[in-house]
């Protein structure tokens, strides 16, 4: 596997239905196929990549249930659509100079495959600076000419916007986001619940490079703990006619509804809680982990380039596992991957995915 494409996750190789138009500019994916693909990076305890594992060497569980696995071959041969998403507001103003001379690094990340690259800048609002192009030099030039934005850093809104742009690319293209931002979201209208659903639904892998936030804007995140979409009247997710025990605790009602719709997913419910909390406290890193990508902290241009080279060196080491769930219950599914008989090995992998009921 020699290109960034080998790291991209897609939930389905068959029918995927997309509905456009959520407030953050994203969309909802409904999986009608039961093929799930999970990229896995395996290292020794001292960080050395492990290359010689087979499908039978892995144990993957979906909501705790072991799955029959296949190892995808030549996963990097498909075209790649890469959205470079850069924070220009808030603390991002101090890092605009760090994005000079990235031409060769972008080429190394993409590899020798058909590709399209776009550049998106964001402060409190995402803006498409460069539409998708085959010219990586144009993308690197766009990074050099970015202008300072306002004080906000609406990371979740920017990711939702980037996913919407990626979904307009041909279906045969794999999709990835390279996110350059501070660690904590500041000012997004996208709720934590919606963001979790977005990264669960999407076929996009996120690679985050984060610099420290200048202040912890956690006050804004508290308002995101409740969903803004309560569902149809008198339904399980509806605020209308809900049990009195849920009064003032709509988030608990949402989680209980998920468990009612899919009784076996208690583990996934716990994953939902943990993932939502991590999105609030370290947005950039959590987005990468949830989608099977990687997170690298950086302070200056030197750190950034070192991290990008490290990512490009990780690329050939990824395994791409696939499985057909033994029981595709609707809702959030928790994934866990280990190497059989090798407890000393460390695996990085996609943590969860969302399955909707067919017909929804």
Secondary structure, 3 states (H helix, E strand, C coil): CCCHHHHCCCCCCCCEEEEECCCCCCEEEEECCCEEEEEEEEECCCCCECCCCCHHHEEEEECCEECCEEECCCHHHCCEEEEEEEECCHHHHHHHHHHCCCHHHHHHHHCCCCEEEEEEEECCCEEEEEEEECCHHHHHHHHHCCCCCCCCECHHHHHHHHHHHHCCCCCCCEEEEEEEEECCCECCCCCHHHHHHHHHHCCEEEEEEEECCCCCCHHHHHHHHCCCCCCCCCCCCCCCCCCHHHCCCHHHHHHHHHHHHCCCCHHHHHHHHHHHHHHHHCHHHHHHHHHCCCEEECCCHHHHHHHHHHHHHHHHHCEEEEEECCCCCCEEEEEEEEECCCCCCEEEECCEEEECCCCC
